[in-house]
Amino acid sequence: MYKPTGAFFSNKKAIDNAFSPEIQKLLSTELNMLDDYYSDHFFKSGNSRFLPLNNVEYIFSTWGMPALSESEIERYLPRLKAVFYAAGTVQPFARPFMKRGVKIFSAWGANAVPVAETVVSEIILANKGFFQTLHRGGEAFWQERYVGTPHVGNYNTSVGIIGAGMIGTMVIERLKQYKLNVKVFDVFMSEERAKELGVEKVNSLPQLFKECHVVSNHLANNPQTVNMIDKTCFDLMEPNGIFLNTGRGQQVVESDLIQALKDCPSRCAVLDVTYPEPPENGSELYTLKNVYLTPHMAGSIGNEVQRMGEYMYSEFLAFKNNRPVKYEVSEKMLETMA
C-alpha cells in the first residue's frame, strides 16, 4: 500500500518538544517519515543529501522552521503539498511556500489557549491589587497598610480588551464566568459580533484606557499597529490601572508607558513582551517597581507545546482525507495576523 513521504523540519530537540512520542508513532503509521531532521543548518551547510526530499509531500515543523526561498522549495521539495506548523506565527517563512501552491497550517489555535489562560489569571489578580501589593511583603506593617486600599476587585469592574481575534475572543469567553464589564476596541468587530460576545465595543483606544481598570493587548503584529498604544492612552490610565501586554512589544511606545508609570507609581504594567526583547541594558523597565516582566512565556511552554503537535496531526488527517480543516493560513490572513 502506498504511503506518502513526510519529513520533520527543525532540529530534533524542537520536534520532540512539539510532537509527543505517541504523535510521532501515529505519523509513522500514516506516512513514510524520513529519519533526518531538516533545520536551517542543514540547508546552509551545503549538504548534498537532498535527494530524499524530492518525494516529500508533507512537512511537520515547529519553532526553528527553515525559511526557504521559492527557488529552494522548487529545487528540493517539488512534490510538497502542505506544511503543518506546530507553533504560532508563520510570518517568517510562509509566503514563498504559498507562492509555490503549498498549503500552510498553523497551530495558532493551540498556542492561543495558554495565552488566554495566562491573561485571564492576570486580569483576576490585577483587579485584586495583586501586582501593586506584591513588593510590600518586606515593609513593616504591610498588611495593615494595604488592607482596605482602593483596589476594585472582580465584581462589576470594567476590563478592556484590545483586539478580538482568536486570543482576545478566548479571553472574553473565559471571563464570562465572572461578573465583569468587558469592553473591546477592535476596528474590525461589528456591533453584531460585540452583542454576540456580550461585550461593549468602544470607538477608540484612549476611551478604553479611560474607562477600564485593566487593559490587555491582543493586537495582531503588523505595520499598522506599530506604536499604536502611546501617551494618549497611558495618560488616561486610572491611578490603580494595570496594562497587560501578551501581544507584541512593538505596538507600545515604551517611553510613554514608562513616563506614565513614573507620573503615577500606583499604576502597573505586566509585560510578557517588549521591543526589543529582552529590553535593552539600562532600560527602566528593569528597575521600576510597578513593572513586572515575564520572559515571553504566556504562549505554550512545557507540556503545553505538545497540544500544538496534536492539533497539527489532527489537521493533517483532515487534509489528507479531504475533510474540513480549521487552521489553514491564507495570504490574506497574513496581512492582519500576528
N, C-alpha and C positions, 0 to 999 in steps of 0.2 A: 504493500500500500504506500502511495506517495506521501511523503511528509515534507512540507515546505522547510526552508532553512531560516533559522533565526540567529541573531548574534547579540551579545551584550556590548554596548558602547559606553565605556567609562572604565575606571580601574576596578580591580576585583573587590577591594575593600568597600567602595561605594556601592557596588552591585549587591554584595552580600548584606549590606546595611538596609537596602531598599527592598530586595526580593528575598523573602524568607526561604529556607531550605525546602519547605513544602511547595511554595510557588515555583521555585526553580525546577523541582521534580515534575510538577504539573506541566510546565513549559516543555520539558524534555519529552513528555508523552505526546504533546501536540506537534512538536517541531523537532527538526534536526538542529540542535543548538551547537554552534561552534565552540570549541574549547578555549580559544583565545579571548582576551578582553581588549577591546579596541578603544584606546584613550588618545588624547592629544599627543602624548609621547610616541605612540605607535606610528601616527601619521607623520610627525615631524622628524622622526629618526631616519627617514628614507628606507624604512623596512620594505623588503621585497616580497613579503608573504601576503600579498593582497589577493591572490587567486581565489581563495575560498569565499571572499566577499562577493564575487561575481554572481553567486547563487542566492545571496541573502535577500529575503523578501520582507522580513520583519526585524526591526531593531528594538531592543529593550534597553532603556537607559535611565539615568538619574543625574544628580549633580556630577559634573565632570564630563558631560556630553561634548564630544569634539565639534567645533564649529567648522564645517567643511564648505568649500565653495561649490558652485554649480558644476564646474568642470571636474572637481574631485568626486562629486556624487555620480556624475555621468561615467567617469572612468572606473571607479571602484565598486559602485553599487548599481549597476544597470537594471537590476530586477527588483529593486526596493519598492515596496508598496506602502509601508507605514512605519512610523516611529512612535513607540509608546514610552512616554517620558514620565517616570515615577518621581516627579518633583513638581515645582510650581511653574514659574515663568519660562517660556520657551523663546523669549525675545532674542537671546544671543545667537541662536542657531537656526531658527525655524524657516526663515524666508527662502534661502537657497533650496531647501528641500521642497517647499511648497511650489517654487517655480519649476521644479522638475516633476511636479504632479504627485509628490509623495504626501500622504495623509499624515497629519501630526495630531497626536493625542497627548493630553497633559493631565496629570493627577492634581490639578489645582483645586478640584473639589475636595480631595482628601486633605490637602495641605491647609485648606481653609478651616477645617474642623478645629484643630488645636489653636489656631489663631483666635477664632471666635470664642472658644472656651477660656482662653487666657484673658481676652478683653472683657468678657462678662465678669470674670472674677475680679479684675482690676476695677471695673466700674462699681461693683458692690462694695469693695474695700474703700474706694475713693470717697463714696458717699458717706461712709462711716468716719471719715477723717483719718483713716489708717496711715496714709503717707505723711501727712503733716505731723502726726504724733510719733512716728516710727523712731525718730532720733532722740526722743525725750527720755528714754529709759535711764540715761546716765545723769540726769539732772535731779537735784534734791527736790522732794515734794512733787515729783512729776505727776503722780496720779491725782492728787488733789488739784493741781493746777489745770489739768486738762479734762477732768470730768466736767461735763456741762458746757464745754466750749461749743460754739455755734456751727457744728457740723450737721448737715441736714438729714442724714440717714436715707433709707431706701423706701420712703412712703410718700407718694405724690411729688417726687423730685423730678426735675426736668433733666434729661440726658440727651446730649447731641451726638448724632452720627453723621460724619462726613463721608458720603458715598454709600449708596445702597446696592452695590454689586453683590457678588456671591458672599464675601465675608461679612460685609455690612448687613446683608439680609439675614445671615446666620446669627449674627449678634442680636438683631432685632427680634428674631423668633425666640431666642433663648431668654431674652429679657421679659417676655410675656408672662413668665411665672411670677414676676414682681409687679407691684403697683407703682410703676414709673411712667412719667410722661415722656415718651420718646419723640424727639424732633429730628428731622433729617434735612440736610442740604445735599441735593443731587439734581443737577440741571437736566438729567435725562429721565428723572422719575416723574410720572404723570400723577395728577391728583387722584385718579382712579387707583393707581398702584399704591399710593400712600394710604388710601382708605382700606385697600385690601390688606395691607400690612398692619393697619391700626396705628399709624404714626401721623404726625403733623409735618407737612412739608413747609420749610421756611425758604424765603426767597434769596437770602444772602448768607455768606459765612459770618460777617460781623453780627448779624441778628442771632445766629446760632450761638456764638460765644457769649453774647449779652444775656441770652435767655436761659442758658443751660449751666448747671453746676459742673458737670463733667462733659468734655467734648472728646470724642475718639475719632481719629483719622483713618479712613479706609479708601482713599482716593487711588485710582489707577495711576501708574507711573508713566507719564508721557510729557512731551514738551509743554502742553497746555496747562499742566498742573505744577510746573516748577515755580517755587516761591509763591504759591497761591495763598499760603497761610502766613500772614505777616502782622505788622504792628496794628493795623486797623482791627484785627481780630483779637490779638493778645491784650491790648489795652482795655478791652471790654470784658475781660475775664472777671468773675466775681472775686471778692477778697479771699475766699477759700476755694476758688475754682481750680480744677485739675484738667490738664491737657494730656491725653494719651496718644502715643503715636506707634502703631504697629504697621503703618503703611510704608512710606518711604521718606527718608530724611530730606531729600532734595525738594520736597514740597513745602518745606518750612524755612522761613527766613530766621535762622537760628539766632542771629544777633538781636532781632526784635523780640524773640522769645526770652532770651537771656535778660534783656533790659526790663521786660515786663515782670519777670520773676524777681529781679533786684528791686524794682519800684515797689512791689508788694510781696514781701517774703512769705506771706501766708498762702500765696498761690503755689501750685505744684505742677511739675511736669514729669511724666513717666514715659521714658523713651526707649523703645526696643530697637529703633533705627535712628541713624543720624546721617549727616552728609558733611564731610566724608565719614566713612565708617571704618574703624572707630574714629571718634573725634580727634582732631589734631592735638599734638602735645601742647599743653598750656591752655587748652580750651576751658572756659569757666564752667562748662557742663560737668567737668570732673569735680569741681570744688564747691559749687553752690549746694547748700544743704537742702534746698527744695527741688533738686533734680535727682531723679532715680534712673540710672542707666542699666539696661539689661542687654546682653550680647546677641541681639537678633535671634532670640530663642522662642518667640511666640509661635513660629511655624513648627513643623514636625521635628521632634528630637527623640532620641532613644527608640523605644519600640513603636512610637507613633509613625516613624518613617515607613514601616512595613505596611501600613494601611495604604500607602501610595502604590506600592508594588501590587497589592491585591486589587486595587482599583484598575490598574493598567492590565492585569491579567484578565479581569472580567471584561474590560473594554476590548481587548484582543479577541476574546471568544465571540463577543457580539459582532465585531467587524468581520472576522473570518467566516462566521456562519450567517452573514447577511441579516443580522438583527439590528434594531435601532441602537445607535451609540449615544453616549451622553457627553463626552468630553473632547470632541474633536475641536481643534483650533483652526479658525479660518484667517485669511489675510485681513479681512475686515475687522475681526476681533483684535488683531494685533495693534490696531490704531488706538484702542482705548484700554486694553487690559494691562495689568501690571507686568 
